[in-house]
Amino acid sequence: MDAINLSKTSMADSVRALYDTAHKVISVHARLNALAMSAMQSLGYNGFKRWHRCRAKELFALDIELANEFIDRFRIKGDFKEYELSYSPSGMEEHLKAWEKALLDGIQTLGEQGKAFYELTGMKCGIVDRAMRKLSHDYEKTGRYIRRFSESDWLALDMHIVDDRLHDRFKKKEEGDSGLWKSMMDYTMGKKS
């Protein structure tokens, strides 16, 4: 009987550790995006500001889903905490290079957590997979921006051309009839689509 309780306890502790690590990565990236949003706005890049704002909202929503799933799936209340961060790049080059490294670190950690979660439970953690896809997509885009801007020797005009395109794209995504903000508000008001 004690062996059964011990195995349940160790599984619960292992699951808690996996969720705590996934929460840290998702929460940190949500906060980093919120800080990057302000940094980009202060540097005059409103398209990059919208990109980071949109991603911050998505990651904050995933973090809430993660906490709910932890309770629903395993009946364990997580002790999720907030992480204090500081982020204030002095320019686009510094921002994108730091961003690329942060994304790669997050992808690697989430990949490890997803694999460990599957090995422990025999199930995939869909939230971790979705967060990893978002970070991977941003990593790919960030690498492309770095290559493009490096080729133009970080010419402000080129960066603002890309910024204008991002602004238009994410404005539609955020504010359109099927925009992210509307979807999030519908979800919180109990109107799942």
Secondary structure, DSSP 8 states (H G I E B T S, - for coil): -HHHHHHHHHHHHHHHHHHHHHHHHHHHHHHHHHHHHHHHHHHT-HHHHHHHHHHHHHHHHHHHHHHHHHHHHH---------------SSHHHHHHHHHHHHHHHHHHHHHHHHHHHHHHSS--HHHHHHHHHHHHHHHHHHHHHHHHHHTTT-HHHHHHHHHHHHHHHHHHHHSTT-HHHHHHHHHTT---
